[in-house]
């Protein structure tokens, strides 16, 4: 039996995925999370075999959540779901330690197959994602290596995502259990490190480099 944690912020999509997974007698959905931070907390508490997680979620996106789970050395095999096959996102995801990357357009039998493979500790990538990985390995000079977010600390990335989601400094402080003054300091540091002059510039970079969903 595969003990599975499902993380997806859209409730209707989450319900559909839950129904699909629960039809299989070898999968037990032991919990559902609606944002990345919730997924990290529930992974710590429930210790699932597999975490199926949307790559674009509020509070903490799937890649950052995967990084936190990796750094905590939790024995969880992570499978990301995404609408996007951008090369930069794919490589960020693989570097975060995930075992699988499946496009949402392929959800169905492919997802079930991917879950079985990932549960064994093996890697599964959708065909389109495999092509990107192979192409970049054959032509490594084409790989996007100038992601400015790489210079940010995990906390700075977290603050940047929350800024891009239009949270105020007070709201960010409450979410992260830090003072509003500390949030303002993080914001100033972000502007300096990323060479932008205002919040709009921070938001544009967060969207461009996949911290938040470009369609929201």
Backbone torsions as a table, in degrees:
resi	resn	phi	psi	omega
1	UNK	NA	128.6	178.4
2	UNK	-93.2	117.6	177.4
3	UNK	-84.9	117.5	-169.4
4	UNK	-122.7	135.7	173.4
5	UNK	-107.5	131.7	-176.9
6	UNK	-111.1	126.6	179.8
7	UNK	-125.2	114.5	-177.7
8	UNK	-157.4	130.0	-173.4
9	UNK	-82.7	-21.8	178.5
10	UNK	-87.1	116.5	-171.1
11	UNK	-62.0	-38.1	-179.4
12	UNK	-68.7	-40.5	176.7
13	UNK	-64.6	-42.4	179.5
14	UNK	-61.2	-42.4	179.1
15	UNK	-63.9	-39.9	178.6
16	UNK	-65.0	-42.8	178.2
17	UNK	-65.0	-41.8	179.1
18	UNK	-59.1	-45.0	-179.8
19	UNK	-62.3	-42.2	178.6
20	UNK	-61.6	-45.0	-176.2
21	UNK	-70.8	-40.2	-176.5
22	UNK	-69.9	-14.5	176.2
23	UNK	-70.9	-19.3	-178.9
24	UNK	-90.7	127.7	-174.6
25	UNK	-75.0	-5.5	179.5
26	UNK	-100.7	2.5	180.0
27	UNK	-118.0	132.1	174.9
28	UNK	-121.8	109.1	178.2
29	UNK	-77.7	108.3	-172.4
30	UNK	-95.3	-5.8	179.0
31	UNK	-176.4	160.9	178.2
32	UNK	-132.5	137.6	177.5
33	UNK	-121.6	147.8	-177.5
34	UNK	-110.0	-1.4	173.1
35	UNK	-153.9	170.4	-173.8
36	UNK	-65.0	-39.5	180.0
37	UNK	-66.4	-38.4	176.3
38	UNK	-62.1	-39.1	179.1
39	UNK	-62.4	-42.0	178.6
40	UNK	-63.5	-47.0	-178.7
41	UNK	-62.3	-42.2	-178.7
42	UNK	-72.1	-31.8	175.9
43	UNK	-64.2	-39.2	177.2
44	UNK	-64.0	-41.6	-174.9
45	UNK	-77.8	-45.5	-170.9
46	UNK	-93.3	-22.4	-178.7
47	UNK	48.7	61.6	179.9
48	UNK	-70.9	162.7	174.0
49	UNK	-74.7	-39.4	-176.7
50	UNK	-134.3	137.9	171.7
51	UNK	-114.7	114.4	174.8
52	UNK	-96.3	119.0	-168.4
53	UNK	-138.0	132.7	173.4
54	UNK	-65.0	141.4	-177.8
55	UNK	-75.8	-28.3	-178.2
56	UNK	-111.4	101.7	-179.8
57	UNK	-136.2	155.8	177.5
58	UNK	-71.3	165.2	175.4
59	UNK	75.1	-50.0	178.8
60	UNK	-158.2	120.5	-177.2
61	UNK	-75.7	172.1	-173.0
62	UNK	-60.4	-37.5	-179.3
63	UNK	-67.6	-45.0	179.3
64	UNK	-66.7	-37.5	176.9
65	UNK	-62.9	-42.1	178.6
66	UNK	-62.4	-38.6	178.5
67	UNK	-62.8	-41.8	179.7
68	UNK	-65.1	-42.0	179.1
69	UNK	-64.6	-40.0	176.9
70	UNK	-62.2	-45.7	-177.2
71	UNK	-66.1	-28.2	177.3
72	UNK	-83.8	-3.1	178.5
73	UNK	57.2	37.8	175.7
74	UNK	-75.2	137.7	-178.0
75	UNK	-79.3	61.1	-176.4
76	UNK	-120.1	127.3	175.2
77	UNK	-89.3	121.6	-172.2
78	UNK	-104.4	131.2	176.5
79	UNK	-118.9	117.6	-179.3
80	UNK	-92.3	140.7	172.1
81	UNK	-108.5	138.8	-178.2
82	UNK	-150.1	149.4	171.1
83	UNK	-83.7	-12.1	-168.6
84	UNK	-116.5	144.0	176.4
85	UNK	-119.0	27.5	178.0
86	UNK	-57.9	136.2	-177.9
87	UNK	-58.1	-42.2	-179.1
88	UNK	-60.9	-44.8	179.0
89	UNK	-63.6	-42.2	-179.1
90	UNK	-58.6	-47.7	-177.7
91	UNK	-71.1	-34.5	173.2
92	UNK	-60.1	-43.3	-178.3
93	UNK	-62.8	-47.0	-178.0
94	UNK	-66.3	-35.2	177.9
95	UNK	-69.8	-22.1	-179.5
96	UNK	-78.4	-7.4	175.7
97	UNK	98.0	10.2	179.5
98	UNK	-70.7	156.2	-179.8
99	UNK	-98.5	-16.9	-177.4
100	UNK	-148.7	154.3	178.4
101	UNK	-144.1	110.6	-176.7
102	UNK	-121.6	133.1	176.9
103	UNK	-75.0	140.6	-178.9
104	UNK	-63.6	-23.9	177.9
105	UNK	-67.6	-14.0	-177.9
106	UNK	-106.1	4.8	-175.5
107	UNK	-61.6	132.6	-176.9
108	UNK	149.7	-127.1	179.2
109	UNK	-61.5	-35.1	179.9
110	UNK	-64.4	-39.9	178.8
111	UNK	-62.0	-44.1	180.0
112	UNK	-62.5	-42.2	177.1
113	UNK	-63.5	-42.2	179.7
114	UNK	-62.6	-39.9	179.9
115	UNK	-62.1	-44.1	179.8
116	UNK	-61.5	-42.2	-178.9
117	UNK	-68.4	-46.4	-179.0
118	UNK	-64.7	-36.2	179.1
119	UNK	-60.6	-26.5	177.8
120	UNK	-83.7	-0.3	-179.4
121	UNK	86.2	9.7	178.8
122	UNK	-95.2	169.1	-176.6
123	UNK	-101.1	138.2	175.4
124	UNK	-132.5	129.0	176.2
125	UNK	-128.2	136.7	173.1
126	UNK	-56.0	155.2	-176.2
127	UNK	-53.2	-45.5	-178.8
128	UNK	-63.3	-35.8	-179.3
129	UNK	-71.7	-40.6	176.9
130	UNK	-58.7	-39.9	-179.7
131	UNK	-62.4	-40.3	179.0
132	UNK	-63.7	-44.2	-178.6
133	UNK	-64.8	-43.8	179.4
134	UNK	-64.1	-44.9	-178.4
135	UNK	-61.1	-42.6	-178.4
136	UNK	-71.0	-28.6	177.2
137	UNK	-74.0	-31.2	177.6
138	UNK	-77.2	-30.2	-178.5
139	UNK	-130.3	68.4	-174.2
140	UNK	-60.4	-21.9	-179.6
141	UNK	-68.9	-15.8	-179.4
142	UNK	-88.4	-9.4	-176.9
143	UNK	-67.4	134.6	179.2
144	UNK	-69.8	112.8	-177.2
145	UNK	-118.4	3.0	-173.9
146	UNK	-102.9	30.6	178.9
147	UNK	-66.8	110.8	-176.7
148	UNK	-67.1	-18.2	-179.0
149	UNK	-70.9	-14.1	179.3
150	UNK	-62.9	-22.3	-178.2
151	UNK	-85.4	-5.7	-177.5
152	UNK	-86.4	149.9	173.3
153	UNK	-76.6	162.2	176.9
154	UNK	-54.8	-39.7	-179.9
155	UNK	-67.4	-39.2	178.9
156	UNK	-64.6	-38.1	176.8
157	UNK	-64.7	-38.3	179.8
158	UNK	-65.3	-44.3	178.2
159	UNK	-64.1	-41.9	-180.0
160	UNK	-61.4	-42.9	178.6
161	UNK	-62.2	-42.8	-179.3
162	UNK	-66.6	-36.1	174.7
163	UNK	-62.0	-45.3	-179.1
164	UNK	-65.1	-25.2	177.2
165	UNK	-86.0	8.4	172.7
166	UNK	72.3	27.4	172.6
167	UNK	-78.7	144.0	175.1
168	UNK	-76.2	167.0	178.4
169	UNK	-60.6	-38.5	178.1
170	UNK	-63.8	-42.5	179.3
171	UNK	-65.9	-40.5	178.9
172	UNK	-63.5	-41.9	178.3
173	UNK	-58.2	-43.3	179.9
174	UNK	-67.0	-39.5	-179.7
175	UNK	-66.4	-36.5	-175.6
176	UNK	-100.6	0.2	179.3
177	UNK	59.9	43.3	175.4
178	UNK	-130.8	166.4	-177.9
179	UNK	-76.8	158.3	177.1
180	UNK	-62.2	-34.1	178.6
181	UNK	-63.8	-39.7	178.4
182	UNK	-66.2	-38.5	176.6
183	UNK	-60.9	-45.0	179.8
184	UNK	-61.7	-36.2	177.7
185	UNK	-66.5	-43.2	176.9
186	UNK	-59.7	-42.0	-178.2
187	UNK	-63.4	-42.7	178.2
188	UNK	-63.4	-41.3	179.0
189	UNK	-64.4	-39.0	178.7
190	UNK	-61.8	-45.5	179.9
191	UNK	-61.8	-39.8	-179.7
192	UNK	-68.4	-46.9	-177.2
193	UNK	-66.2	-37.5	-175.3
194	UNK	-94.1	-0.6	175.8
195	UNK	58.8	48.4	174.6
196	UNK	-122.8	158.9	-172.6
197	UNK	-104.1	-13.2	-175.9
198	UNK	-152.7	176.3	-178.3
199	UNK	-64.0	-35.0	179.6
200	UNK	-59.8	-38.0	177.7
201	UNK	-65.2	-39.2	176.6
202	UNK	-63.2	-43.4	-178.5
203	UNK	-63.8	-42.3	179.6
204	UNK	-59.8	-42.0	179.3
205	UNK	-68.2	-39.3	178.9
206	UNK	-60.8	-39.4	178.5
207	UNK	-72.1	-46.3	-177.0
208	UNK	-58.8	-39.2	-174.9
209	UNK	-104.0	20.9	165.4
210	UNK	80.5	17.1	176.0
211	UNK	-74.7	-31.5	178.6
212	UNK	-132.1	160.9	-177.4
213	UNK	-70.9	123.7	-178.4
214	UNK	-68.5	-14.5	-179.2
215	UNK	-95.1	-0.2	-179.2
216	UNK	-97.6	NA	NA
